[in-house]
Amino acid sequence: VNIRFRHPRNPIIGDKFSSRHGQKGVCSQLWPDIDMPFSGVTGMRPDLIINPHAFPSRMTIAMLLESVAAKGGSLHGKFVDATPFSDAVKGANGKTETESESLVDELGSMLRARGFNYHGVEVLYSGVYGTELTCEIFIGPVYYQRLRHMVSDKYQVRATGQVDQITRQPIKGRKRGGGIRFGEMERDSMLAHGAAYLLHDRLHTCSDYHIADVCSLCGSILTTAIIQPQKRVVREIGGLPPARAPKKVMCHACQTSKGMETVAMPYVFRYLAAELAAMNIKMTIQLSSEALKSSNPIFGGAVGMEVPVEEGVLDS
Ligand SMILES: [Zn+2]
């Protein structure tokens, strides 16, 4: 059985609409009907207000013509012939079928015949203050339709949630509660604004923040391992207090726990080191004394690459 639901949705801020001239746009504000401006002639309120800057670059003159034609047509109770280039169509007697050479002249006189402005403008009053607006405003009926792109299908928000297993960075995808990518252009924007701390917060703290144990002797982040503390029974036999010993880390390569340091870094950096190690490239981190002194360590060391010559995989 196949069941389909029809679910009516009221227009909300962020929904997309369009006239029949490709003048698509997004609803940016929903005003109460009473706050909309109203006509001084008819008292009618517009359903929709469009920014006039939408017209010069897109050159959708037909939308303005539709508006004037619909206004004239509704005032006269007639249908308006919208055939393009109708003045070029010759009748049987060799003359044009329309009264004038220009459609605009015809439409303007239709409005004037009913006492309206020739160009379709009207005096409007503020719905909030009741005062006359300082300029006349072009107003008329235009057919508008709703487009299928609606915010309720598209909005995406996340605090914390699922992370990728390999990189430990937030996953992508609206369905899975993923994050929105903070890409190169966003990074450039932050840098241009000088918002370095915000950038660090987005790209590191809120992403794959990771505190790695680094061996300052050999510079490796991959050869470190946690030493398991002694079991409680063993400790009690040895006359030691039953408290848990602090976590100890050692370097397998150097066989010592001396020189172990913690460095905050993105988790993908560790992944990069592992990928390079798989290609027989050793990555070393040289920790500078300034970074070691810092109580709140950020990634302050230098990174070096090294290909072991003895193994000779890349040497030949
Ligand atoms: Zn080491």
Residues whose N, C-alpha, C, O or C-beta is under 5 A from the ligand:
A	BS01	ZN	C215 L217 C218 C251 A253 C254
